[in-house]
Amino acid sequence: MDIVEMEVDKLYRDQFGKMLSSLLRFSDDIDLEAAEDVVQDTFSAALVAWKMDGLPDNPAAWLYKVSRNRALNKIKEAKKFVRKNAGGGGDWIGEGNVGPEDPVVQSMPLDDEQLVLLFACAHPDLAPKVQVVITLKYVVNLKVEAIARILGLTIDGIDKMLSRARQKIRDERILFHEPSAAALIPRVHSVHKVLYLIFNEGYKSSWGKELIREELCEEALIMTRALSRSVVGDRETHALYALMLFNAARIKARFGRDGELLDLEEQDRTLWDQDLIRLAMVNLEFAHGGGASTYYCEAAIAGLHCAAETFWATNWNAIIRIYKQLIGLQANPFVELNYAVAIYYSGDREQALGILHELEKQAFLGRYYLLHASLGRIYAAEGNKERAKEYLETTLRLTNAPDEIAFVQRLIKKME
């Protein structure tokens, strides 16, 4: 890949969603599918032009200007275009900003183009799952295959969902901008869920030390920070931001020298980013007082892990209390799994194993690789190598993630 291809690839990841949002806000006469085509064509044109003429002084501005001109041509050809501002003219300046007198821009409580599109995708006329799918596709620019993996759906299912969503947006003229903060506030909860998903996809899709998807985590962090500073951000936004920051602080310690995945017990805590941890603590404090919530509880647990000098110095009893709160708010077996693990490390072996074996009886959890991995690790720590190996080998059959497989194989090897 040469320097032009690398630059186009980087800009595609960074600017795709922002360009799409700019075009959709520029005119109601261009729909989602047409805007996507224009942006794709613009990047194809950039690749050809820049290979011939070299990179422009401001590649991002070049992209926005060309995409706008192509959108104008597309609208004119369809004889639909009605200029929003009669007499307005001139090229866009910088990275795709519309003119300062644009009434839509003046009334918008959000400044970040990507954040605007994120809220647009959370339109109440769209089903929650559709909101997530179109956000991952158009805001984060994930491939259909990645979206299918995240949501546990088939590629064909995602394709059909996207097709129906585009049709609904076109037929019902669902606008991709809102005039006031009051209209956006009901969407904040949905936006939080999507941002959480985006961050987790980057954090958990780590196929080795060098390939960790830090860009996706960074994108989620940037949008969450922008949301926290907007007029529609709330305590939950700060709690979510704190949770992301705590996890992001540990990214560089998640893998060893040879690219092997390391758990909390094995990580070199001197590699944890203390600046991010301090920033997370500040945001957790901002979130305090809003009552218990899932993001606040998860952030508080992550904060306790980050505050501990060693794994064994972790305040497990405090973590257990927070997990109890979390189960009361959102009772689900995944939370109970982590609750049981915390109980084990607090010293209550019998209660922990009792909970884990009860979870094992559930249809889905019985096939969940992390449950078997947890039981395998506990039995290994207890010296029961036979049972430990049984659970760890089952884990290998239930996951296809290379880093997870290598981690479990390493655990099995330690017992030999």
C-alpha positions as CSV (number, residue, x, y, z in Angstrom):
1,M,0.0,0.0,0.0
2,D,1.6,3.3,-1.1
3,I,1.4,6.7,0.7
4,V,-1.7,7.8,-1.3
5,E,-3.6,4.6,-0.6
6,M,-2.7,4.8,3.1
7,E,-3.9,8.4,3.3
8,V,-7.2,7.6,1.5
9,D,-7.7,4.6,3.8
10,K,-7.2,6.7,6.9
11,L,-9.4,9.5,5.7
12,Y,-12.1,7.0,4.8
13,R,-12.1,5.6,8.4
14,D,-12.0,9.1,9.9
15,Q,-14.3,11.1,7.6
16,F,-16.9,8.8,6.1
17,G,-19.5,9.3,8.7
18,K,-18.9,13.1,9.0
19,M,-19.1,13.5,5.2
20,L,-22.3,11.5,5.1
21,S,-23.8,13.7,7.8
22,S,-22.7,16.9,6.1
23,L,-24.5,15.9,2.8
24,L,-27.6,14.8,4.6
25,R,-27.8,18.1,6.5
26,F,-27.0,20.1,3.4
27,S,-30.1,19.2,1.5
28,D,-33.3,17.3,2.2
29,D,-33.3,16.4,-1.5
30,I,-30.5,13.8,-1.1
31,D,-31.4,10.6,0.7
32,L,-29.1,8.2,2.7
33,E,-28.4,5.8,-0.1
34,A,-27.6,8.6,-2.6
35,A,-25.3,10.3,0.0
36,E,-23.5,7.1,0.6
37,D,-23.0,6.6,-3.2
38,V,-21.6,10.2,-3.4
39,V,-19.1,9.7,-0.6
40,Q,-18.0,6.3,-2.0
41,D,-17.5,7.9,-5.5
42,T,-15.6,10.8,-3.9
43,F,-13.1,8.5,-2.3
44,S,-12.6,6.6,-5.5
45,A,-12.0,9.9,-7.4
46,A,-9.5,10.9,-4.7
47,L,-7.5,7.7,-5.1
48,V,-7.3,8.3,-8.9
49,A,-6.6,12.1,-8.8
50,W,-4.1,12.0,-5.9
51,K,-2.1,9.2,-7.5
52,M,-1.8,11.4,-10.7
53,D,-1.3,14.8,-9.1
54,G,-0.1,14.1,-5.6
55,L,-1.8,14.8,-2.3
56,P,-3.6,18.2,-2.0
57,D,-2.6,20.6,0.8
58,N,-5.8,19.8,2.7
59,P,-7.0,16.3,1.7
60,A,-10.1,16.5,4.0
61,A,-11.2,19.8,2.5
62,W,-10.7,18.4,-1.0
63,L,-13.0,15.5,-0.1
64,Y,-15.8,17.7,1.3
65,K,-15.7,20.1,-1.7
66,V,-15.8,17.3,-4.3
67,S,-18.5,15.4,-2.4
68,R,-20.6,18.6,-2.2
69,N,-20.2,19.3,-5.9
70,R,-21.1,15.7,-6.8
71,A,-24.2,15.9,-4.6
72,L,-25.3,19.1,-6.3
73,N,-24.9,17.5,-9.7
74,K,-26.8,14.5,-8.6
75,I,-29.7,16.6,-7.2
76,K,-29.8,18.8,-10.3
77,E,-29.8,15.8,-12.6
78,A,-32.9,14.5,-10.7
79,K,-34.5,18.0,-11.0
80,K,-35.2,18.0,-7.2
81,F,-32.8,20.5,-5.9
82,V,-34.1,23.6,-4.1
83,R,-31.3,25.6,-2.5
84,K,-31.8,26.0,1.3
85,N,-30.4,29.5,1.3
86,A,-31.3,31.5,-1.8
87,G,-28.4,33.5,-3.0
88,G,-25.9,31.6,-0.8
89,G,-22.8,30.4,-2.6
90,G,-19.1,29.6,-2.4
91,D,-17.3,26.5,-1.6
92,W,-17.3,24.8,1.8
93,I,-14.4,25.9,4.0
94,G,-12.2,23.6,6.0
95,E,-13.5,20.2,6.7
96,G,-17.0,20.4,5.3
97,N,-18.7,23.1,7.4
98,V,-21.7,24.8,5.8
99,G,-22.0,28.5,5.9
100,P,-22.2,30.3,9.3
101,E,-25.7,31.7,8.5
102,D,-27.2,28.2,7.9
103,P,-30.3,28.2,10.2
104,V,-30.0,24.4,10.8
105,V,-26.5,24.7,12.1
106,Q,-27.4,27.7,14.3
107,S,-30.2,25.8,16.0
108,M,-28.2,22.5,16.5
109,P,-27.1,21.8,20.1
110,L,-24.4,19.5,18.7
111,D,-21.2,20.6,16.9
112,D,-19.6,17.4,15.9
113,E,-20.8,16.1,12.5
114,Q,-20.4,12.5,13.6
115,L,-22.4,13.1,16.7
116,V,-25.2,14.7,14.7
117,L,-25.4,11.6,12.5
118,L,-25.3,9.4,15.6
119,F,-28.4,11.2,16.9
120,A,-30.1,11.0,13.5
121,C,-29.6,7.3,13.5
122,A,-31.4,7.1,16.9
123,H,-34.6,8.5,15.3
124,P,-37.6,7.3,17.3
125,D,-39.4,6.1,14.1
126,L,-36.7,3.5,13.7
127,A,-36.7,0.3,15.8
128,P,-33.9,0.0,18.4
129,K,-32.0,-2.7,16.6
130,V,-32.3,-0.8,13.3
131,Q,-30.8,2.2,15.1
132,V,-27.8,0.2,16.2
133,V,-27.3,-1.3,12.7
134,I,-27.4,1.9,10.7
135,T,-25.2,3.6,13.3
136,L,-22.5,0.9,13.0
137,K,-22.8,1.1,9.2
138,Y,-22.9,4.8,8.6
139,V,-21.4,6.5,11.6
140,V,-18.7,4.0,12.5
141,N,-18.3,2.7,8.9
142,L,-18.1,-0.9,9.9
143,K,-18.5,-3.6,7.3
144,V,-21.6,-5.7,7.2
145,E,-19.6,-8.8,8.3
146,A,-18.4,-7.0,11.5
147,I,-21.9,-5.8,12.3
148,A,-23.3,-9.3,12.0
149,R,-20.6,-10.6,14.3
150,I,-21.2,-7.9,16.9
151,L,-25.0,-8.4,17.0
152,G,-24.9,-12.2,16.5
153,L,-26.9,-12.0,13.3
154,T,-26.3,-13.3,9.7
155,I,-24.8,-11.1,7.0
156,D,-27.9,-11.6,4.9
157,G,-30.0,-10.5,7.9
158,I,-28.0,-7.3,8.3
159,D,-28.2,-6.6,4.5
160,K,-32.0,-6.9,4.6
161,M,-32.3,-4.7,7.7
162,L,-30.2,-2.0,6.0
163,S,-32.2,-2.2,2.9
164,R,-35.5,-1.9,4.8
165,A,-34.1,1.0,6.9
166,R,-33.0,3.0,3.8
167,Q,-36.4,2.4,2.2
168,K,-38.2,3.6,5.4
169,I,-36.0,6.7,5.7
170,R,-36.6,7.5,2.0
171,D,-40.4,6.8,2.0
172,E,-41.2,8.6,5.3
173,R,-38.6,11.3,4.8
174,I,-37.1,10.8,8.2
175,L,-34.9,13.9,8.6
176,F,-31.3,13.5,9.7
177,H,-31.2,16.7,11.8
178,E,-33.2,18.1,14.7
179,P,-33.8,21.7,15.6
180,S,-33.5,21.6,19.4
181,A,-32.0,19.9,22.4
182,A,-35.5,19.0,23.6
183,A,-36.0,16.8,20.5
184,L,-32.7,15.1,21.1
185,I,-32.9,14.3,24.8
186,P,-35.3,11.3,24.4
187,R,-32.6,9.8,22.1
188,V,-29.7,10.0,24.5
189,H,-30.3,6.6,26.0
190,S,-30.2,4.9,22.6
191,V,-27.0,6.9,21.7
192,H,-25.4,5.7,24.9
193,K,-26.1,2.1,24.0
194,V,-24.6,2.5,20.6
195,L,-21.5,4.3,21.8
196,Y,-21.0,1.5,24.4
197,L,-21.2,-1.1,21.6
198,I,-18.7,0.8,19.4
199,F,-16.2,1.0,22.2
200,N,-16.6,-2.7,23.1
201,E,-16.2,-3.8,19.5
202,G,-12.8,-2.0,19.4
203,Y,-11.8,-3.2,22.9
204,K,-12.8,-6.8,22.5
205,S,-11.9,-7.3,18.8
206,S,-8.2,-7.6,19.6
207,W,-6.5,-10.2,17.4
208,G,-3.0,-9.7,18.8
209,K,-1.1,-6.8,20.3
210,E,-0.3,-5.0,17.0
211,L,-3.8,-5.3,15.6
212,I,-5.9,-4.0,18.5
213,R,-8.6,-1.7,17.1
214,E,-7.6,1.3,19.1
215,E,-9.1,3.6,16.4
216,L,-12.6,2.3,17.1
217,C,-12.1,2.8,20.9
218,E,-10.8,6.3,20.2
219,E,-13.7,7.1,18.0
220,A,-16.2,6.1,20.7
221,L,-14.3,8.1,23.3
222,I,-14.2,11.3,21.1
223,M,-18.0,11.1,20.4
224,T,-18.8,10.4,24.1
225,R,-16.6,13.3,25.2
226,A,-18.4,15.5,22.7
227,L,-21.7,14.3,24.0
228,S,-20.7,14.9,27.6
229,R,-19.8,18.6,26.7
230,S,-23.1,19.2,24.8
231,V,-26.3,20.5,26.2
232,V,-27.9,17.1,26.0
233,G,-25.2,15.2,27.9
234,D,-26.2,14.0,31.4
235,R,-24.8,12.1,34.3
236,E,-25.1,8.8,32.5
237,T,-23.0,10.2,29.7
238,H,-20.2,11.0,32.2
239,A,-20.5,7.5,33.7
240,L,-20.2,5.9,30.3
241,Y,-17.2,8.1,29.4
242,A,-15.6,7.1,32.7
243,L,-16.1,3.5,32.0
244,M,-14.5,3.8,28.5
245,L,-11.6,5.7,30.0
246,F,-10.9,3.2,32.7
247,N,-10.9,0.4,30.1
248,A,-8.8,2.5,27.6
249,A,-6.2,3.1,30.3
250,R,-5.4,-0.6,30.4
251,I,-5.2,-1.3,26.6
252,K,-1.4,-1.2,26.4
253,A,-1.1,-3.8,29.1
254,R,-3.6,-6.3,27.7
255,F,-1.0,-8.2,25.7
256,G,2.4,-9.5,26.5
257,R,5.7,-9.3,24.6
258,D,4.7,-12.1,22.2
259,G,1.3,-10.8,21.6
260,E,-0.4,-13.1,24.1
261,L,-3.6,-11.9,25.8
262,L,-3.1,-11.2,29.5
263,D,-5.9,-11.0,32.1
264,L,-6.0,-8.5,35.0
265,E,-4.0,-10.8,37.2
266,E,-1.1,-10.9,34.7
267,Q,-1.0,-7.3,33.5
268,D,1.9,-5.0,34.2
269,R,0.1,-2.2,36.0
270,T,2.9,0.3,35.4
271,L,1.7,0.3,31.8
272,W,-1.7,1.5,32.7
273,D,-2.3,5.1,31.6
274,Q,-2.6,7.1,34.9
275,D,-3.7,10.3,33.1
276,L,-6.7,8.4,31.6
277,I,-7.5,6.9,35.0
278,R,-7.5,10.3,36.6
279,L,-9.7,11.7,33.9
280,A,-12.0,8.7,34.4
281,M,-12.2,9.4,38.1
282,V,-13.2,13.0,37.5
283,N,-16.0,11.9,35.1
284,L,-17.1,9.3,37.6
285,E,-17.4,12.0,40.2
286,F,-19.5,14.1,37.8
287,A,-21.8,11.1,37.4
288,H,-22.2,10.7,41.1
289,G,-25.5,11.7,42.6
290,G,-27.6,10.7,39.7
291,G,-28.6,7.4,41.4
292,A,-27.5,3.9,40.6
293,S,-27.3,3.1,36.9
294,T,-25.8,0.3,34.9
295,Y,-23.0,2.5,33.4
296,Y,-22.3,4.1,36.8
297,C,-22.0,0.6,38.4
298,E,-19.8,-0.7,35.6
299,A,-17.6,2.4,35.8
300,A,-17.3,2.1,39.6
301,I,-16.2,-1.5,39.3
302,A,-13.6,-0.6,36.6
303,G,-12.4,2.2,38.9
304,L,-11.9,-0.1,41.8
305,H,-9.8,-2.4,39.6
306,C,-7.7,0.6,38.4
307,A,-7.2,1.9,41.9
308,A,-5.7,-1.4,43.2
309,E,-1.9,-1.5,43.3
310,T,-2.0,-5.3,42.7
311,F,-4.6,-7.8,41.6
312,W,-4.8,-9.3,45.1
313,A,-5.1,-5.8,46.7
314,T,-8.4,-5.3,44.8
315,N,-11.3,-4.4,47.0
316,W,-13.4,-7.4,46.1
317,N,-16.0,-6.9,48.7
318,A,-16.8,-3.4,47.4
319,I,-17.0,-4.9,43.9
320,I,-19.4,-7.6,45.1
321,R,-21.6,-4.9,46.6
322,I,-21.7,-3.0,43.3
323,Y,-22.5,-6.2,41.4
324,K,-25.4,-6.8,43.7
325,Q,-26.7,-3.3,42.7
326,L,-26.1,-4.0,39.1
327,I,-28.0,-7.3,39.3
328,G,-30.9,-5.4,40.8
329,L,-30.9,-2.9,38.0
330,Q,-30.2,-5.4,35.1
331,A,-30.6,-9.0,36.1
332,N,-28.8,-11.1,33.5
333,P,-26.6,-14.2,33.6
334,F,-23.6,-12.3,32.3
335,V,-23.6,-10.0,35.2
336,E,-24.1,-13.0,37.5
337,L,-21.1,-14.7,36.0
338,N,-18.8,-11.7,36.9
339,Y,-20.5,-11.5,40.3
340,A,-19.6,-15.1,41.0
341,V,-16.0,-14.6,39.9
342,A,-15.7,-11.6,42.2
343,I,-17.1,-13.7,45.1
344,Y,-14.5,-16.4,44.4
345,Y,-11.6,-13.9,44.6
346,S,-13.1,-12.5,47.8
347,G,-12.5,-15.9,49.3
348,D,-15.9,-17.6,49.2
349,R,-15.1,-20.6,47.0
350,E,-18.3,-22.6,47.7
351,Q,-20.8,-19.8,47.0
352,A,-18.9,-18.8,43.8
353,L,-18.9,-22.4,42.4
354,G,-22.6,-22.8,43.4
355,I,-23.6,-19.8,41.3
356,L,-21.4,-20.8,38.3
357,H,-22.8,-24.3,38.3
358,E,-26.4,-23.0,38.4
359,L,-25.6,-20.8,35.4
360,E,-24.2,-23.8,33.6
361,K,-27.6,-25.3,33.7
362,Q,-29.0,-22.5,31.5
363,A,-29.3,-23.3,27.8
364,F,-27.3,-20.4,26.5
365,L,-24.8,-20.0,29.4
366,G,-24.1,-23.7,29.1
367,R,-22.6,-23.0,25.7
368,Y,-21.0,-19.7,26.7
369,Y,-17.2,-20.0,26.5
370,L,-16.4,-17.5,29.2
371,L,-18.4,-19.5,31.8
372,H,-16.4,-22.6,31.0
373,A,-13.2,-20.6,31.0
374,S,-14.0,-19.2,34.4
375,L,-14.8,-22.6,35.8
376,G,-11.6,-24.0,34.3
377,R,-9.5,-21.3,35.9
378,I,-11.1,-21.7,39.3
379,Y,-10.6,-25.5,39.3
380,A,-7.0,-25.0,38.1
381,A,-6.4,-22.6,41.0
382,E,-8.0,-25.2,43.3
383,G,-5.6,-27.9,42.1
384,N,-8.3,-30.0,40.4
385,K,-6.5,-30.4,37.1
386,E,-8.8,-33.0,35.6
387,R,-12.0,-30.8,35.9
388,A,-10.0,-27.7,35.0
389,K,-8.8,-29.3,31.7
390,E,-12.3,-30.5,30.9
391,Y,-13.8,-27.0,31.2
392,L,-10.9,-25.4,29.3
393,E,-11.1,-27.9,26.5
394,T,-14.8,-27.1,26.2
395,T,-13.9,-23.4,26.1
396,L,-11.7,-24.1,23.0
397,R,-14.6,-25.7,21.2
398,L,-16.9,-22.8,21.9
399,T,-14.7,-19.9,20.7
400,N,-12.9,-19.1,17.5
401,A,-11.1,-15.9,18.6
402,P,-7.4,-16.5,18.1
403,D,-6.3,-14.6,21.2
404,E,-8.8,-16.4,23.4
405,I,-7.8,-19.7,22.1
406,A,-4.1,-19.0,22.7
407,F,-4.9,-17.8,26.2
408,V,-6.7,-21.0,27.1
409,Q,-4.0,-23.2,25.5
410,R,-1.5,-21.4,27.7
411,L,-3.6,-22.2,30.8
412,I,-3.8,-25.9,29.8
413,K,0.0,-26.0,29.2
414,K,0.7,-24.6,32.6
415,M,-1.1,-27.6,34.2
416,E,1.0,-30.2,32.3
